[in-house]
Amino acid sequence: MKRQEEVEELQDKINRVAQHMQQGPSHHKMKDLRKDMEDLQKDLRKAQEDYQKELNKALDDDAKKRRH
């Protein structure tokens, strides 16, 4: 379940960055925050895909065991 923790951690980071953005930072800081947000969202999508693949594999493996 390491992947699930990774997904949750990335979601927390995204929430923190979003909160900073709502606090009206300077223009320069806002640019950095947007970049951070884009990077985090890419990482989150990748982590979610990997997590989903692991879940699907586990379900497939489980289904195969039941058939035998």
Backbone bond lengths (Angstrom), bond angles and torsions (degrees), N, CA, C in turn:
res aa  C-N    CA-C-N  psi(-1)  N-CA   C-N-CA  omega(-1)  CA-C   N-CA-C  phi
1 M - - - 1.468 - - 1.534 112.18 -
2 K 1.314 115.58 16.30 1.460 120.16 179.09 1.525 110.68 -60.15
3 R 1.319 117.01 -38.25 1.464 121.32 -178.61 1.525 110.91 -62.03
4 Q 1.325 116.69 -41.01 1.461 120.15 -179.80 1.527 110.21 -61.30
5 E 1.322 116.72 -41.65 1.467 120.69 178.25 1.522 110.37 -63.53
6 E 1.333 116.38 -39.37 1.464 121.09 178.91 1.531 110.13 -62.17
7 V 1.326 116.63 -44.06 1.467 121.62 178.93 1.529 109.98 -61.40
8 E 1.330 116.80 -46.67 1.467 120.75 -179.00 1.529 111.34 -63.59
9 E 1.330 116.47 -39.62 1.463 120.76 179.58 1.533 110.60 -63.95
10 L 1.325 116.79 -43.08 1.464 120.57 178.76 1.528 110.79 -64.60
11 Q 1.336 116.65 -39.32 1.462 119.73 178.23 1.526 110.66 -63.24
12 D 1.324 117.16 -39.14 1.470 121.26 176.89 1.524 110.98 -62.54
13 K 1.340 116.45 -43.77 1.464 120.31 179.33 1.524 110.70 -62.49
14 I 1.326 116.48 -42.31 1.467 120.67 178.66 1.524 109.92 -61.30
15 N 1.316 117.15 -42.36 1.468 120.73 178.64 1.523 111.45 -61.89
16 R 1.342 116.73 -40.56 1.467 119.97 179.08 1.527 111.01 -65.23
17 V 1.335 116.71 -42.97 1.466 120.20 178.85 1.528 109.41 -63.26
18 A 1.323 117.26 -42.12 1.468 121.09 179.36 1.531 110.47 -60.97
19 Q 1.324 117.40 -39.91 1.467 120.83 178.05 1.522 110.93 -63.62
20 H 1.328 116.52 -41.75 1.471 120.00 177.73 1.523 110.28 -61.57
21 M 1.323 116.87 -39.92 1.462 121.16 -178.61 1.535 110.53 -64.43
22 Q 1.324 116.51 -34.84 1.465 120.71 -178.87 1.526 112.21 -73.80
23 Q 1.326 116.88 -16.36 1.467 120.44 -178.45 1.523 112.07 -82.75
24 G 1.337 117.09 5.30 1.461 121.15 175.98 1.512 114.61 66.82
25 P 1.332 117.86 55.63 1.466 119.73 179.02 1.528 111.40 -69.40
26 S 1.319 116.55 170.10 1.464 121.06 178.31 1.528 109.78 -62.25
27 H 1.322 115.60 163.03 1.465 120.96 -177.99 1.530 111.30 -56.21
28 H 1.325 116.38 -45.39 1.464 121.14 -178.35 1.534 110.59 -63.77
29 K 1.314 115.91 -44.50 1.466 120.89 179.77 1.527 110.25 -65.09
30 M 1.324 116.83 -38.38 1.461 121.31 179.55 1.531 110.10 -61.15
31 K 1.323 116.00 -40.04 1.464 120.65 178.82 1.536 110.26 -61.24
32 D 1.328 116.06 -44.05 1.467 120.93 177.67 1.528 111.10 -62.60
33 L 1.325 115.62 -42.45 1.464 119.97 -179.37 1.528 111.14 -64.40
34 R 1.338 116.48 -40.16 1.469 119.55 177.82 1.527 111.00 -61.28
35 K 1.330 115.53 -42.80 1.472 120.91 178.66 1.527 109.65 -62.75
36 D 1.333 116.63 -45.86 1.468 120.54 177.67 1.524 110.61 -58.31
37 M 1.334 115.77 -43.31 1.461 121.12 -178.76 1.531 110.25 -62.35
38 E 1.325 117.28 -44.76 1.469 120.52 178.93 1.527 110.78 -60.40
39 D 1.325 116.27 -45.53 1.466 120.63 -179.86 1.527 111.10 -62.76
40 L 1.322 116.23 -44.17 1.463 120.30 179.83 1.525 111.26 -63.54
41 Q 1.335 116.62 -40.45 1.458 119.65 -179.67 1.529 111.28 -65.86
42 K 1.337 116.61 -37.97 1.474 119.87 175.68 1.523 109.99 -62.80
43 D 1.342 115.60 -46.91 1.465 120.19 179.40 1.526 110.78 -60.98
44 L 1.327 116.30 -40.62 1.458 121.02 -179.77 1.524 110.87 -63.86
45 R 1.330 116.93 -45.87 1.473 119.75 178.39 1.526 110.83 -58.45
46 K 1.321 116.17 -44.17 1.471 120.69 179.93 1.527 109.97 -63.53
47 A 1.323 116.97 -45.53 1.466 121.14 -179.63 1.523 110.63 -62.61
48 Q 1.343 116.99 -40.57 1.462 120.25 179.24 1.526 110.87 -65.84
49 E 1.342 116.57 -40.49 1.465 120.03 177.91 1.525 110.61 -62.96
50 D 1.329 116.22 -45.79 1.466 120.49 179.37 1.524 110.86 -62.03
51 Y 1.324 116.14 -42.41 1.464 121.49 179.19 1.529 109.99 -62.25
52 Q 1.333 116.21 -43.67 1.462 120.61 179.81 1.528 110.77 -63.85
53 K 1.331 116.50 -41.22 1.471 120.35 177.75 1.520 110.64 -60.93
54 E 1.335 116.27 -43.34 1.463 119.83 179.16 1.526 111.16 -63.97
55 L 1.332 116.10 -41.21 1.464 119.78 177.73 1.521 110.63 -62.02
56 N 1.337 116.17 -46.89 1.462 120.42 -179.44 1.520 111.02 -61.13
57 K 1.326 116.60 -41.91 1.465 120.68 179.39 1.525 109.96 -63.61
58 A 1.313 116.64 -43.86 1.466 120.43 179.35 1.526 110.40 -62.09
59 L 1.332 116.39 -41.31 1.464 119.89 178.65 1.522 110.92 -66.16
60 D 1.335 116.95 -41.86 1.467 120.88 177.52 1.523 110.93 -61.85
61 D 1.332 115.94 -46.58 1.466 120.57 179.58 1.524 110.48 -60.14
62 D 1.316 116.03 -42.40 1.459 121.45 179.39 1.526 110.48 -63.67
63 A 1.331 116.18 -43.36 1.467 120.84 -179.97 1.528 110.42 -64.36
64 K 1.325 117.33 -39.62 1.472 121.18 179.18 1.521 110.61 -64.35
65 K 1.327 116.63 -40.65 1.466 120.55 179.61 1.527 110.47 -62.33
66 R 1.309 116.25 -38.09 1.467 120.23 -178.04 1.523 112.01 -70.31
67 R 1.331 116.56 -29.89 1.466 120.47 -179.43 1.519 112.22 -71.84
68 H 1.321 117.51 -26.47 1.472 120.28 -175.01 1.498 112.15 -85.75
